[in-house]
Amino acid sequence: MDRIARECGLAPAALFPVLDQLAAFGPLASWNVTLASGDLYWELLPKGDQRQSADLTAT
């Protein structure tokens, strides 16, 4: 997981929150980690299927 975070330019602790945001508002349908191996899996939304975008800016 640390390697994936670094390749994305993130601190390791930031990876899971970013994946959660991508699943909530972006192109991911879901994601999970296999604890025994540390492998990361994700499923993309079908092409053309987009979730409601949210305004993530602070007011």
All heavy atoms as a GROMACS GRO file, in nm:
protein
  446
    1MET      N    1   0.080  -0.119   0.000
    1MET     CA    2   0.000   0.000   0.000
    1MET      C    3   0.086   0.127   0.000
    1MET      O    4   0.051   0.223  -0.064
    1MET     CB    5  -0.091   0.001   0.122
    1MET     CG    6  -0.188  -0.116   0.132
    1MET     SD    7  -0.295  -0.145  -0.008
    1MET     CE    8  -0.361   0.012  -0.041
    2ASP      N    9   0.196   0.122   0.071
    2ASP     CA   10   0.284   0.239   0.077
    2ASP      C   11   0.336   0.275  -0.062
    2ASP      O   12   0.343   0.392  -0.098
    2ASP     CB   13   0.402   0.215   0.171
    2ASP     CG   14   0.360   0.210   0.316
    2ASP    OD1   15   0.245   0.242   0.347
    2ASP    OD2   16   0.445   0.174   0.400
    3ARG      N   17   0.372   0.174  -0.139
    3ARG     CA   18   0.425   0.199  -0.273
    3ARG      C   19   0.320   0.265  -0.362
    3ARG      O   20   0.348   0.360  -0.434
    3ARG     CB   21   0.473   0.069  -0.338
    3ARG     CG   22   0.548   0.093  -0.469
    3ARG     CD   23   0.565  -0.034  -0.541
    3ARG     NE   24   0.429  -0.065  -0.584
    3ARG     CZ   25   0.395  -0.147  -0.681
    3ARG    NH1   26   0.482  -0.212  -0.743
    3ARG    NH2   27   0.272  -0.166  -0.716
    4ILE      N   28   0.196   0.219  -0.355
    4ILE     CA   29   0.089   0.278  -0.436
    4ILE      C   30   0.066   0.422  -0.394
    4ILE      O   31   0.051   0.510  -0.479
    4ILE     CB   32  -0.041   0.195  -0.423
    4ILE    CG1   33  -0.020   0.058  -0.488
    4ILE    CG2   34  -0.157   0.268  -0.488
    4ILE    CD1   35  -0.133  -0.039  -0.462
    5ALA      N   36   0.065   0.447  -0.265
    5ALA     CA   37   0.046   0.584  -0.215
    5ALA      C   38   0.158   0.674  -0.268
    5ALA      O   39   0.131   0.784  -0.318
    5ALA     CB   40   0.042   0.586  -0.063
    6ARG      N   41   0.282   0.629  -0.258
    6ARG     CA   42   0.395   0.710  -0.306
    6ARG      C   43   0.384   0.736  -0.456
    6ARG      O   44   0.411   0.846  -0.503
    6ARG     CB   45   0.528   0.641  -0.274
    6ARG     CG   46   0.570   0.654  -0.130
    6ARG     CD   47   0.715   0.611  -0.110
    6ARG     NE   48   0.744   0.478  -0.165
    6ARG     CZ   49   0.728   0.363  -0.100
    6ARG    NH1   50   0.685   0.364   0.024
    6ARG    NH2   51   0.758   0.248  -0.156
    7GLU      N   52   0.346   0.635  -0.534
    7GLU     CA   53   0.333   0.652  -0.678
    7GLU      C   54   0.222   0.751  -0.714
    7GLU      O   55   0.226   0.812  -0.820
    7GLU     CB   56   0.310   0.518  -0.746
    7GLU     CG   57   0.434   0.431  -0.746
    7GLU     CD   58   0.414   0.296  -0.812
    7GLU    OE1   59   0.306   0.273  -0.872
    7GLU    OE2   60   0.506   0.214  -0.805
    8CYS      N   61   0.125   0.766  -0.624
    8CYS     CA   62   0.018   0.863  -0.645
    8CYS      C   63   0.052   0.999  -0.587
    8CYS      O   64  -0.029   1.092  -0.595
    8CYS     CB   65  -0.111   0.811  -0.582
    8CYS     SG   66  -0.178   0.665  -0.662
    9GLY      N   67   0.170   1.010  -0.525
    9GLY     CA   68   0.210   1.137  -0.465
    9GLY      C   69   0.141   1.165  -0.333
    9GLY      O   70   0.125   1.280  -0.294
   10LEU      N   71   0.101   1.059  -0.263
   10LEU     CA   72   0.030   1.072  -0.136
   10LEU      C   73   0.111   1.015  -0.022
   10LEU      O   74   0.192   0.924  -0.041
   10LEU     CB   75  -0.103   0.996  -0.142
   10LEU     CG   76  -0.203   1.037  -0.248
   10LEU    CD1   77  -0.315   0.934  -0.257
   10LEU    CD2   78  -0.258   1.174  -0.216
   11ALA      N   79   0.084   1.066   0.097
   11ALA     CA   80   0.134   1.001   0.217
   11ALA      C   81   0.054   0.871   0.234
   11ALA      O   82  -0.064   0.867   0.200
   11ALA     CB   83   0.115   1.091   0.338
   12PRO      N   84   0.116   0.765   0.284
   12PRO     CA   85   0.042   0.639   0.299
   12PRO      C   86  -0.090   0.653   0.375
   12PRO      O   87  -0.190   0.590   0.338
   12PRO     CB   88   0.141   0.549   0.374
   12PRO     CG   89   0.275   0.600   0.331
   12PRO     CD   90   0.256   0.750   0.320
   13ALA      N   91  -0.094   0.737   0.476
   13ALA     CA   92  -0.217   0.755   0.554
   13ALA      C   93  -0.328   0.822   0.473
   13ALA      O   94  -0.445   0.814   0.511
   13ALA     CB   95  -0.189   0.834   0.680
   14ALA      N   96  -0.294   0.888   0.364
   14ALA     CA   97  -0.394   0.960   0.284
   14ALA      C   98  -0.458   0.872   0.177
   14ALA      O   99  -0.559   0.910   0.119
   14ALA     CB  100  -0.330   1.080   0.217
   15LEU      N  101  -0.402   0.755   0.151
   15LEU     CA  102  -0.453   0.672   0.041
   15LEU      C  103  -0.597   0.628   0.062
   15LEU      O  104  -0.680   0.642  -0.029
   15LEU     CB  105  -0.363   0.550   0.020
   15LEU     CG  106  -0.402   0.458  -0.095
   15LEU    CD1  107  -0.400   0.533  -0.228
   15LEU    CD2  108  -0.311   0.336  -0.100
   16PHE      N  109  -0.630   0.574   0.177
   16PHE     CA  110  -0.766   0.524   0.199
   16PHE      C  111  -0.871   0.634   0.189
   16PHE      O  112  -0.975   0.615   0.126
   16PHE     CB  113  -0.776   0.447   0.330
   16PHE     CG  114  -0.702   0.316   0.331
   16PHE    CD1  115  -0.680   0.250   0.449
   16PHE    CD2  116  -0.652   0.259   0.215
   16PHE    CE1  117  -0.612   0.129   0.453
   16PHE    CE2  118  -0.583   0.139   0.217
   16PHE     CZ  119  -0.564   0.074   0.336
   17PRO      N  120  -0.849   0.752   0.250
   17PRO     CA  121  -0.948   0.859   0.233
   17PRO      C  122  -0.965   0.902   0.086
   17PRO      O  123  -1.077   0.931   0.042
   17PRO     CB  124  -0.892   0.975   0.317
   17PRO     CG  125  -0.809   0.908   0.422
   17PRO     CD  126  -0.750   0.789   0.352
   18VAL      N  127  -0.856   0.902   0.010
   18VAL     CA  128  -0.868   0.938  -0.132
   18VAL      C  129  -0.949   0.832  -0.207
   18VAL      O  130  -1.036   0.865  -0.287
   18VAL     CB  131  -0.728   0.957  -0.196
   18VAL    CG1  132  -0.736   0.963  -0.347
   18VAL    CG2  133  -0.662   1.082  -0.141
   19LEU      N  134  -0.923   0.706  -0.180
   19LEU     CA  135  -1.001   0.600  -0.244
   19LEU      C  136  -1.148   0.609  -0.205
   19LEU      O  137  -1.237   0.587  -0.288
   19LEU     CB  138  -0.943   0.463  -0.209
   19LEU     CG  139  -0.808   0.432  -0.270
   19LEU    CD1  140  -0.750   0.304  -0.210
   19LEU    CD2  141  -0.817   0.422  -0.422
   20ASP      N  142  -1.176   0.642  -0.079
   20ASP     CA  143  -1.315   0.660  -0.035
   20ASP      C  144  -1.382   0.773  -0.113
   20ASP      O  145  -1.498   0.760  -0.155
   20ASP     CB  146  -1.322   0.691   0.114
   20ASP     CG  147  -1.297   0.569   0.201
   20ASP    OD1  148  -1.312   0.455   0.151
   20ASP    OD2  149  -1.263   0.588   0.319
   21GLN      N  150  -1.311   0.884  -0.134
   21GLN     CA  151  -1.368   0.995  -0.211
   21GLN      C  152  -1.391   0.956  -0.356
   21GLN      O  153  -1.493   0.993  -0.414
   21GLN     CB  154  -1.278   1.118  -0.203
   21GLN     CG  155  -1.285   1.188  -0.070
   21GLN     CD  156  -1.209   1.320  -0.071
   21GLN    OE1  157  -1.136   1.351  -0.165
   21GLN    NE2  158  -1.226   1.397   0.034
   22LEU      N  159  -1.297   0.883  -0.415
   22LEU     CA  160  -1.316   0.838  -0.552
   22LEU      C  161  -1.435   0.744  -0.566
   22LEU      O  162  -1.504   0.745  -0.666
   22LEU     CB  163  -1.189   0.772  -0.605
   22LEU     CG  164  -1.073   0.865  -0.634
   22LEU    CD1  165  -0.947   0.785  -0.664
   22LEU    CD2  166  -1.106   0.960  -0.747
   23ALA      N  167  -1.458   0.664  -0.463
   23ALA     CA  168  -1.573   0.573  -0.466
   23ALA      C  169  -1.703   0.650  -0.443
   23ALA      O  170  -1.807   0.615  -0.498
   23ALA     CB  171  -1.557   0.463  -0.362
   24ALA      N  172  -1.698   0.755  -0.364
   24ALA     CA  173  -1.820   0.831  -0.334
   24ALA      C  174  -1.858   0.927  -0.447
   24ALA      O  175  -1.975   0.942  -0.480
   24ALA     CB  176  -1.802   0.910  -0.204
   25PHE      N  177  -1.757   0.991  -0.508
   25PHE     CA  178  -1.785   1.098  -0.604
   25PHE      C  179  -1.720   1.079  -0.740
   25PHE      O  180  -1.739   1.162  -0.829
   25PHE     CB  181  -1.739   1.233  -0.548
   25PHE     CG  182  -1.797   1.263  -0.414
   25PHE    CD1  183  -1.718   1.263  -0.301
   25PHE    CD2  184  -1.932   1.291  -0.401
   25PHE    CE1  185  -1.772   1.291  -0.176
   25PHE    CE2  186  -1.986   1.319  -0.277
   25PHE     CZ  187  -1.906   1.319  -0.164
   26GLY      N  188  -1.638   0.978  -0.756
   26GLY     CA  189  -1.560   0.967  -0.878
   26GLY      C  190  -1.586   0.840  -0.956
   26GLY      O  191  -1.695   0.784  -0.952
   27PRO      N  192  -1.484   0.791  -1.022
   27PRO     CA  193  -1.501   0.681  -1.116
   27PRO      C  194  -1.502   0.541  -1.054
   27PRO      O  195  -1.527   0.445  -1.124
   27PRO     CB  196  -1.379   0.696  -1.207
   27PRO     CG  197  -1.274   0.756  -1.118
   27PRO     CD  198  -1.351   0.849  -1.028
   28LEU      N  199  -1.477   0.529  -0.924
   28LEU     CA  200  -1.474   0.396  -0.864
   28LEU      C  201  -1.612   0.354  -0.816
   28LEU      O  202  -1.683   0.430  -0.751
   28LEU     CB  203  -1.379   0.392  -0.744
   28LEU     CG  204  -1.231   0.414  -0.770
   28LEU    CD1  205  -1.153   0.398  -0.640
   28LEU    CD2  206  -1.179   0.322  -0.876
   29ALA      N  207  -1.648   0.230  -0.847
   29ALA     CA  208  -1.770   0.172  -0.793
   29ALA      C  209  -1.742   0.120  -0.652
   29ALA      O  210  -1.825   0.134  -0.562
   29ALA     CB  211  -1.819   0.058  -0.881
   30SER      N  212  -1.623   0.062  -0.633
   30SER     CA  213  -1.584   0.012  -0.501
   30SER      C  214  -1.434  -0.015  -0.501
   30SER      O  215  -1.370  -0.018  -0.606
   30SER     CB  216  -1.659  -0.117  -0.468
   30SER     OG  217  -1.622  -0.219  -0.560
   31TRP      N  218  -1.381  -0.035  -0.381
   31TRP     CA  219  -1.241  -0.074  -0.366
   31TRP      C  220  -1.227  -0.153  -0.237
   31TRP      O  221  -1.311  -0.145  -0.147
   31TRP     CB  222  -1.148   0.046  -0.366
   31TRP     CG  223  -1.158   0.135  -0.245
   31TRP    CD1  224  -1.245   0.238  -0.228
   31TRP    CD2  225  -1.083   0.124  -0.125
   31TRP    NE1  226  -1.227   0.294  -0.105
   31TRP    CE2  227  -1.128   0.226  -0.040
   31TRP    CE3  228  -0.982   0.041  -0.082
   31TRP    CZ2  229  -1.076   0.245   0.088
   31TRP    CZ3  230  -0.930   0.059   0.045
   31TRP    CH2  231  -0.976   0.161   0.128
   32ASN      N  232  -1.123  -0.237  -0.230
   32ASN     CA  233  -1.093  -0.310  -0.107
   32ASN      C  234  -0.948  -0.355  -0.108
   32ASN      O  235  -0.882  -0.354  -0.210
   32ASN     CB  236  -1.190  -0.427  -0.084
   32ASN     CG  237  -1.176  -0.534  -0.189
   32ASN    OD1  238  -1.067  -0.583  -0.213
   32ASN    ND2  239  -1.285  -0.570  -0.252
   33VAL      N  240  -0.901  -0.393   0.009
   33VAL     CA  241  -0.765  -0.442   0.027
   33VAL      C  242  -0.773  -0.583   0.083
   33VAL      O  243  -0.848  -0.609   0.177
   33VAL     CB  244  -0.686  -0.352   0.126
   33VAL    CG1  245  -0.550  -0.410   0.155
   33VAL    CG2  246  -0.675  -0.212   0.072
   34THR      N  247  -0.696  -0.673   0.026
   34THR     CA  248  -0.683  -0.807   0.081
   34THR      C  249  -0.579  -0.801   0.192
   34THR      O  250  -0.462  -0.772   0.166
   34THR     CB  251  -0.639  -0.907  -0.028
   34THR    OG1  252  -0.733  -0.903  -0.133
   34THR    CG2  253  -0.628  -1.047   0.028
   35LEU      N  254  -0.623  -0.821   0.315
   35LEU     CA  255  -0.534  -0.802   0.430
   35LEU      C  256  -0.415  -0.898   0.430
   35LEU      O  257  -0.304  -0.858   0.465
   35LEU     CB  258  -0.612  -0.815   0.560
   35LEU     CG  259  -0.718  -0.707   0.583
   35LEU    CD1  260  -0.793  -0.733   0.713
   35LEU    CD2  261  -0.657  -0.569   0.582
   36ALA      N  262  -0.436  -1.021   0.388
   36ALA     CA  263  -0.327  -1.119   0.392
   36ALA      C  264  -0.212  -1.079   0.299
   36ALA      O  265  -0.095  -1.094   0.334
   36ALA     CB  266  -0.380  -1.257   0.355
   37SER      N  267  -0.246  -1.027   0.182
   37SER     CA  268  -0.141  -0.996   0.083
   37SER      C  269  -0.114  -0.846   0.070
   37SER      O  270  -0.010  -0.806   0.018
   37SER     CB  271  -0.182  -1.050  -0.054
   37SER     OG  272  -0.297  -0.982  -0.100
   38GLY      N  273  -0.208  -0.763   0.113
   38GLY     CA  274  -0.194  -0.619   0.096
   38GLY      C  275  -0.232  -0.572  -0.043
   38GLY      O  276  -0.212  -0.456  -0.077
   39ASP      N  277  -0.286  -0.663  -0.126
   39ASP     CA  278  -0.325  -0.627  -0.261
   39ASP      C  279  -0.447  -0.535  -0.260
   39ASP      O  280  -0.540  -0.553  -0.181
   39ASP     CB  281  -0.359  -0.751  -0.343
   39ASP     CG  282  -0.237  -0.835  -0.375
   39ASP    OD1  283  -0.125  -0.782  -0.370
   39ASP    OD2  284  -0.255  -0.954  -0.406
   40LEU      N  285  -0.444  -0.437  -0.347
   40LEU     CA  286  -0.552  -0.340  -0.361
   40LEU      C  287  -0.632  -0.374  -0.485
   40LEU      O  288  -0.575  -0.396  -0.593
   40LEU     CB  289  -0.493  -0.199  -0.372
   40LEU     CG  290  -0.588  -0.084  -0.400
   40LEU    CD1  291  -0.688  -0.067  -0.286
   40LEU    CD2  292  -0.511   0.044  -0.422
   41TYR      N  293  -0.763  -0.380  -0.471
   41TYR     CA  294  -0.852  -0.407  -0.583
   41TYR      C  295  -0.955  -0.296  -0.592
   41TYR      O  296  -0.998  -0.243  -0.491
   41TYR     CB  297  -0.927  -0.540  -0.562
   41TYR     CG  298  -0.835  -0.659  -0.557
   41TYR    CD1  299  -0.787  -0.706  -0.437
   41TYR    CD2  300  -0.796  -0.722  -0.675
   41TYR    CE1  301  -0.702  -0.815  -0.432
   41TYR    CE2  302  -0.711  -0.831  -0.671
   41TYR     CZ  303  -0.664  -0.877  -0.550
   41TYR     OH  304  -0.580  -0.984  -0.547
   42TRP      N  305  -0.992  -0.260  -0.715
   42TRP     CA  306  -1.099  -0.164  -0.733
   42TRP      C  307  -1.182  -0.201  -0.853
   42TRP      O  308  -1.139  -0.276  -0.941
   42TRP     CB  309  -1.046  -0.022  -0.747
   42TRP     CG  310  -0.955   0.002  -0.863
   42TRP    CD1  311  -0.991   0.028  -0.992
   42TRP    CD2  312  -0.813   0.001  -0.861
   42TRP    NE1  313  -0.880   0.043  -1.071
   42TRP    CE2  314  -0.769   0.027  -0.992
   42TRP    CE3  315  -0.719  -0.019  -0.761
   42TRP    CZ2  316  -0.635   0.033  -1.025
   42TRP    CZ3  317  -0.586  -0.013  -0.795
   42TRP    CH2  318  -0.546   0.014  -0.924
   43GLU      N  319  -1.303  -0.150  -0.856
   43GLU     CA  320  -1.396  -0.173  -0.967
   43GLU      C  321  -1.441  -0.036  -1.016
   43GLU      O  322  -1.485   0.048  -0.938
   43GLU     CB  323  -1.517  -0.254  -0.920
   43GLU     CG  324  -1.616  -0.283  -1.028
   43GLU     CD  325  -1.732  -0.365  -0.977
   43GLU    OE1  326  -1.729  -0.414  -0.864
   43GLU    OE2  327  -1.828  -0.379  -1.054
   44LEU      N  328  -1.427  -0.013  -1.146
   44LEU     CA  329  -1.469   0.113  -1.205
   44LEU      C  330  -1.618   0.112  -1.233
   44LEU      O  331  -1.677   0.006  -1.259
   44LEU     CB  332  -1.393   0.138  -1.335
   44LEU     CG  333  -1.242   0.154  -1.323
   44LEU    CD1  334  -1.181   0.166  -1.463
   44LEU    CD2  335  -1.205   0.273  -1.239
   45LEU      N  336  -1.678   0.230  -1.229
   45LEU     CA  337  -1.817   0.241  -1.272
   45LEU      C  338  -1.824   0.213  -1.421
   45LEU      O  339  -1.729   0.241  -1.495
   45LEU     CB  340  -1.869   0.383  -1.246
   45LEU     CG  341  -1.892   0.421  -1.100
   45LEU    CD1  342  -1.921   0.570  -1.090
   45LEU    CD2  343  -2.006   0.341  -1.043
   46PRO      N  344  -1.937   0.161  -1.468
   46PRO     CA  345  -1.951   0.141  -1.612
   46PRO      C  346  -1.940   0.274  -1.686
   46PRO      O  347  -1.976   0.379  -1.633
   46PRO     CB  348  -2.092   0.083  -1.627
   46PRO     CG  349  -2.126   0.029  -1.493
   46PRO     CD  350  -2.052   0.113  -1.394
   47LYS      N  351  -1.890   0.269  -1.808
   47LYS     CA  352  -1.873   0.390  -1.889
   47LYS      C  353  -2.007   0.461  -1.902
   47LYS      O  354  -2.109   0.400  -1.931
   47LYS     CB  355  -1.818   0.354  -2.028
   47LYS     CG  356  -1.782   0.473  -2.110
   47LYS     CD  357  -1.717   0.433  -2.239
   47LYS     CE  358  -1.679   0.557  -2.317
   47LYS     NZ  359  -1.608   0.522  -2.439
   48GLY      N  360  -2.004   0.592  -1.880
   48GLY     CA  361  -2.126   0.672  -1.889
   48GLY      C  362  -2.206   0.678  -1.760
   48GLY      O  363  -2.296   0.759  -1.746
   49ASP      N  364  -2.173   0.594  -1.663
   49ASP     CA  365  -2.243   0.595  -1.534
   49ASP      C  366  -2.163   0.683  -1.438
   49ASP      O  367  -2.055   0.647  -1.394
   49ASP     CB  368  -2.253   0.453  -1.478
   49ASP     CG  369  -2.333   0.446  -1.351
   49ASP    OD1  370  -2.387   0.550  -1.307
   49ASP    OD2  371  -2.343   0.336  -1.293
   50GLN      N  372  -2.215   0.799  -1.410
   50GLN     CA  373  -2.144   0.890  -1.321
   50GLN      C  374  -2.231   0.920  -1.201
   50GLN      O  375  -2.352   0.935  -1.212
   50GLN     CB  376  -2.108   1.020  -1.392
   50GLN     CG  377  -2.012   0.999  -1.505
   50GLN     CD  378  -1.971   1.130  -1.568
   50GLN    OE1  379  -2.015   1.236  -1.527
   50GLN    NE2  380  -1.889   1.122  -1.670
   51ARG      N  381  -2.168   0.928  -1.087
   51ARG     CA  382  -2.240   0.962  -0.964
   51ARG      C  383  -2.265   1.111  -0.960
   51ARG      O  384  -2.200   1.189  -1.028
   51ARG     CB  385  -2.158   0.918  -0.845
   51ARG     CG  386  -2.136   0.770  -0.845
   51ARG     CD  387  -2.115   0.718  -0.705
   51ARG     NE  388  -2.123   0.574  -0.710
   51ARG     CZ  389  -2.023   0.492  -0.681
   51ARG    NH1  390  -1.909   0.543  -0.643
   51ARG    NH2  391  -2.038   0.364  -0.686
   52GLN      N  392  -2.356   1.149  -0.877
   52GLN     CA  393  -2.383   1.291  -0.856
   52GLN      C  394  -2.256   1.357  -0.807
   52GLN      O  395  -2.195   1.310  -0.712
   52GLN     CB  396  -2.493   1.312  -0.753
   52GLN     CG  397  -2.628   1.263  -0.798
   52GLN     CD  398  -2.692   1.358  -0.895
   52GLN    OE1  399  -2.664   1.477  -0.892
   52GLN    NE2  400  -2.776   1.308  -0.982
   53SER      N  401  -2.214   1.463  -0.872
   53SER     CA  402  -2.096   1.534  -0.823
   53SER      C  403  -2.137   1.623  -0.706
   53SER      O  404  -2.248   1.673  -0.700
   53SER     CB  405  -2.034   1.618  -0.934
   53SER     OG  406  -2.125   1.714  -0.979
   54ALA      N  407  -2.047   1.637  -0.614
   54ALA     CA  408  -2.072   1.720  -0.497
   54ALA      C  409  -1.973   1.835  -0.496
   54ALA      O  410  -1.861   1.822  -0.540
   54ALA     CB  411  -2.058   1.637  -0.370
   55ASP      N  412  -2.017   1.947  -0.443
   55ASP     CA  413  -1.929   2.060  -0.427
   55ASP      C  414  -1.846   2.036  -0.302
   55ASP      O  415  -1.898   2.039  -0.191
   55ASP     CB  416  -2.010   2.189  -0.415
   55ASP     CG  417  -1.922   2.312  -0.407
   55ASP    OD1  418  -1.798   2.298  -0.420
   55ASP    OD2  419  -1.977   2.421  -0.388
   56LEU      N  420  -1.717   2.009  -0.320
   56LEU     CA  421  -1.630   1.975  -0.207
   56LEU      C  422  -1.556   2.096  -0.155
   56LEU      O  423  -1.467   2.083  -0.070
   56LEU     CB  424  -1.530   1.868  -0.250
   56LEU     CG  425  -1.591   1.736  -0.295
   56LEU    CD1  426  -1.481   1.641  -0.339
   56LEU    CD2  427  -1.674   1.672  -0.185
   57THR      N  428  -1.590   2.215  -0.201
   57THR     CA  429  -1.521   2.334  -0.155
   57THR      C  430  -1.580   2.379  -0.022
   57THR      O  431  -1.700   2.367   0.002
   57THR     CB  432  -1.533   2.449  -0.257
   57THR    OG1  433  -1.671   2.476  -0.279
   57THR    CG2  434  -1.468   2.410  -0.388
   58ALA      N  435  -1.495   2.430   0.064
   58ALA     CA  436  -1.541   2.481   0.193
   58ALA      C  437  -1.611   2.615   0.174
   58ALA      O  438  -1.574   2.695   0.091
   58ALA     CB  439  -1.422   2.497   0.287
   59THR      N  440  -1.715   2.634   0.251
   59THR     CA  441  -1.788   2.763   0.244
   59THR      C  442  -1.775   2.838   0.374
   59THR      O  443  -1.745   2.786   0.476
   59THR     CB  444  -1.937   2.742   0.212
   59THR    OG1  445  -1.992   2.653   0.310
   59THR    CG2  446  -1.952   2.685   0.072
   0.00000   0.00000   0.00000
